[in-house]
């Protein structure tokens, strides 16, 4: 009588599960090795931010990387995804966009070129734009900080979720976990810029609370999930951590709501992206964040003179907390198409046609050219062997 050599079903299941664990552990070890190698090779960040990637136009992103980011020695790509991802953890949100395979392929594409990809998901603020409310508050209006605001968002800049609602983190953390797993990344940018409604008197949960405590609550909860549980690095925009009464930046680049009081209540291992776009004699917040113990990444946009001035300021009295430079790509095309066209153009400076605003892609291209020239002057590229 022949003996049945097939494994029992329970044993087969255990074997398959063990194989998955081993494969996951092997992949995690490889990812840590890649990050360690990247950190050793890159003493300064040279980063680009893009917003709104579209799956059907990823070729433009790859062309931008190969034609310009690699030759210009960029080593970080911050990709603002928000709800433009095919989230499966919460199908009720009905999100569409990048899929898991595309996300991982883009991460691998970047890593092979020495570029660290970091997804960005707007937390707390920027939950609407103009008359359009984003998926979270559209499908979960109970999370809204200001539900009394009309559906067309008239009278506000952007909606925000309620930092005191007991159910919002469960949904948001699921989305963030999904992005981390899909892109297979070691860092996540959580946005949190331009928050103006926090502590609204119309919110029954937040009314009368200190905006500084509320902002710190959100930051600390995100930090606990991302850094504490997932072991990834966390980045934020810095404007809500600056006191507008102390820094003469205005209400966009600094806070008048009291949210700045959060700065002494949040972990110091967070990377603060300190954005300023216009030309100034000085940018004191760059030093301030370092003095407070944070690593800082000064961030430019569409003004070449302002970008160069910010880069020069960042080198003045810099400490080891100074990470490098981030070139933001607002209106550069979700996949960088407009920026790619601007960099390909032979024009060295953007020109506005009569009656029209200058092309933003060319403006950002001009900032990158001027900024990279400034960075290369301070840290020339290594000489190639003849």
PEWO-V711609 format. One record per pair of residues at least 12 apart in sequence whose ideal C-beta (glycine too) atoms are under 7 Angstrom apart, sorted by the first residue. I is the first residue (numbers start at 1). J is the second residue. If there is no record, write none. Layout:
# PEWO-V711609
<<I J> <I J>>
This chain:
# PEWO-V711609
<<31 184> <31 186> <34 111> <35 186> <38 114> <38 116> <41 114> <42 75> <44 323> <44 324> <44 379> <45 75> <45 76> <45 297> <45 323> <45 324> <45 325> <46 73> <46 74> <46 75> <46 76> <46 324> <46 325> <46 375> <47 74> <47 76> <47 78> <47 297> <47 324> <47 325> <47 326> <47 327> <48 69> <48 74> <48 77> <48 327> <48 329> <49 78> <49 80> <49 326> <49 327> <49 328> <49 329> <50 79> <50 80> <50 329> <50 332> <50 334> <50 335> <50 336> <51 80> <51 329> <51 330> <51 334> <52 80> <52 84> <52 334> <53 79> <53 81> <53 84> <53 98> <53 334> <53 335> <54 334> <54 335> <55 97> <55 98> <55 99> <55 102> <57 334> <57 335> <57 337> <58 102> <58 106> <58 335> <60 335> <60 336> <60 337> <60 340> <61 335> <61 336> <62 109> <63 340> <64 336> <64 339> <64 340> <65 110> <65 113> <65 115> <68 343> <69 115> <70 113> <72 372> <73 381> <74 115> <75 114> <75 115> <75 116> <76 115> <76 116> <76 118> <77 110> <77 115> <77 117> <78 118> <78 120> <78 189> <78 326> <79 117> <79 119> <79 120> <80 120> <81 98> <81 119> <81 120> <81 121> <81 179> <82 121> <82 122> <83 95> <83 134> <83 135> <84 97> <84 98> <85 97> <85 98> <85 179> <86 98> <86 99> <87 175> <87 178> <89 174> <89 175> <89 178> <90 171> <90 174> <90 175> <92 139> <93 135> <93 136> <93 139> <94 135> <95 135> <100 182> <103 182> <103 183> <104 182> <104 183> <104 184> <107 183> <107 184> <107 185> <117 183> <117 185> <118 185> <118 187> <118 188> <118 189> <118 235> <119 179> <119 183> <119 185> <119 188> <120 189> <120 191> <121 175> <121 176> <121 179> <121 188> <121 190> <121 191> <122 191> <123 172> <123 190> <123 191> <123 192> <123 218> <123 222> <124 160> <124 161> <124 163> <124 192> <124 195> <124 218> <125 158> <125 160> <125 192> <125 193> <125 194> <125 195> <126 158> <126 191> <126 194> <127 158> <127 159> <127 160> <127 161> <128 153> <128 158> <128 159> <129 158> <130 153> <131 152> <131 153> <133 153> <133 159> <136 161> <136 171> <137 159> <137 161> <140 171> <143 161> <143 162> <143 165> <143 168> <144 159> <144 161> <144 162> <145 160> <145 161> <145 162> <145 197> <145 200> <145 203> <145 206> <146 159> <146 197> <146 200> <146 202> <146 203> <148 202> <156 197> <157 194> <157 196> <158 194> <160 195> <160 197> <160 198> <162 203> <162 205> <162 206> <163 198> <163 206> <163 214> <163 217> <163 218> <164 205> <164 206> <165 205> <169 221> <173 225> <176 188> <176 225> <176 226> <177 230> <180 230> <180 232> <185 232> <186 232> <186 233> <187 232> <187 233> <187 235> <188 226> <188 232> <188 234> <189 235> <190 222> <190 234> <190 236> <191 237> <192 236> <192 237> <192 240> <193 237> <193 239> <193 240> <194 239> <194 252> <195 240> <195 259> <196 257> <198 211> <198 214> <198 215> <198 257> <198 259> <199 211> <199 214> <199 257> <210 258> <210 261> <211 257> <211 258> <211 259> <212 258> <212 259> <212 260> <212 261> <212 262> <215 240> <215 259> <215 262> <216 262> <216 265> <216 266> <219 236> <219 262> <219 266> <220 266> <222 234> <223 267> <223 270> <227 269> <233 271> <234 270> <235 271> <235 273> <236 270> <236 272> <236 273> <237 273> <237 275> <238 272> <238 273> <238 274> <238 285> <238 289> <239 252> <239 253> <239 254> <239 255> <239 275> <240 255> <240 259> <240 260> <241 260> <241 262> <241 263> <241 272> <242 254> <242 255> <242 260> <242 285> <243 255> <243 260> <244 256> <247 284> <247 285> <249 276> <253 276> <263 292> <268 293> <268 294> <270 294> <271 295> <271 297> <271 323> <272 289> <272 294> <272 296> <273 297> <273 299> <273 326> <274 286> <274 289> <274 296> <274 298> <274 299> <275 299> <275 328> <276 310> <277 300> <277 301> <277 302> <277 303> <277 306> <278 303> <278 306> <279 303> <279 305> <279 306> <279 309> <280 309> <282 313> <283 310> <283 313> <286 298> <286 313> <286 314> <287 317> <290 319> <290 321> <290 322> <294 321> <295 321> <295 323> <296 321> <296 322> <296 323> <297 323> <297 324> <297 326> <298 310> <298 314> <298 325> <299 326> <299 328> <300 325> <300 327> <300 328> <300 367> <300 371> <301 328> <301 330> <301 364> <301 367> <302 360> <302 363> <302 364> <302 367> <303 367> <304 366> <304 367> <304 370> <307 367> <307 370> <307 371> <308 370> <308 371> <308 374> <311 325> <311 371> <311 374> <311 375> <312 374> <315 378> <325 371> <325 375> <327 364> <327 367> <327 368> <327 371> <329 364> <331 360> <332 360> <332 361> <332 364> <333 361> <338 359> <338 360> <338 361> <339 361> <339 364> <339 365> <341 361> <342 359> <342 361> <342 362> <342 364> <342 365> <343 365> <345 362> <347 362> <349 366> <350 362> <350 363> <350 366>>
